[in-house]
Amino acid sequence: LTNPNGGTATLVLFESTVSTGWRFHLVPRLLHRYPSPKTVILSPDLVVAGEEAWRHIYQDVADKTDTCKAMARRAERQLGAQQPHLSMSQLEVCKPTSGWHTLVFASQICDEVHMYGFSGWRKHSKVRQAKYHYFDNVTGVTNVHSFDLSLRIYQELGKHFKVFVHT
């Protein structure tokens, strides 16, 4: 891979524990186009360990408004208007972000980790904030992740490890 600013880059993919379809369709094409060491695929075991760590830390930093149960209720209300037959489990809603999994991976190979553009993102904020994704202009959603909770977890890690959050 070529970095737009010059130099080279590595494509790092983490495999979800809930879908293997991408493994048979997307991965072979990526590996053909970008063979190792240009592409690295992380083990699902790292994802599972990262999710366990997330839930453990979550218990220490969550407040009453960011419980998984409250997030599931909000998601069901939002989905209910569109698709009343769907229901959301607490584990589906209160899951770590891809940024969390990136942090877990980076902490395994780096002495310190600096995170940029993270904030308590809100869909209808009147305050200037970072984009939902740094790489596109997609309209964000708040029924899957609590960005306030994510930020608190990253800041808590910064108290104990070399994790630096730059908002």
Salt bridges, closest charged atoms under 4 A:
GLU15 OE2 - ARG23 NH2 2.13
GLU51 OE2 - HIS101 NE2 3.96
ASP63 OD2 - ARG152 NH2 3.79
ASP66 OD2 - ARG152 NH2 2.86
GLU112 OE2 - HIS114 NE2 2.85
ASP136 OD1 - HIS133 ND1 3.14
ASP148 OD2 - ARG122 NH2 2.72
GLU156 OE1 - LYS159 NZ 3.21
GLU156 OE2 - HIS160 NE2 3.15
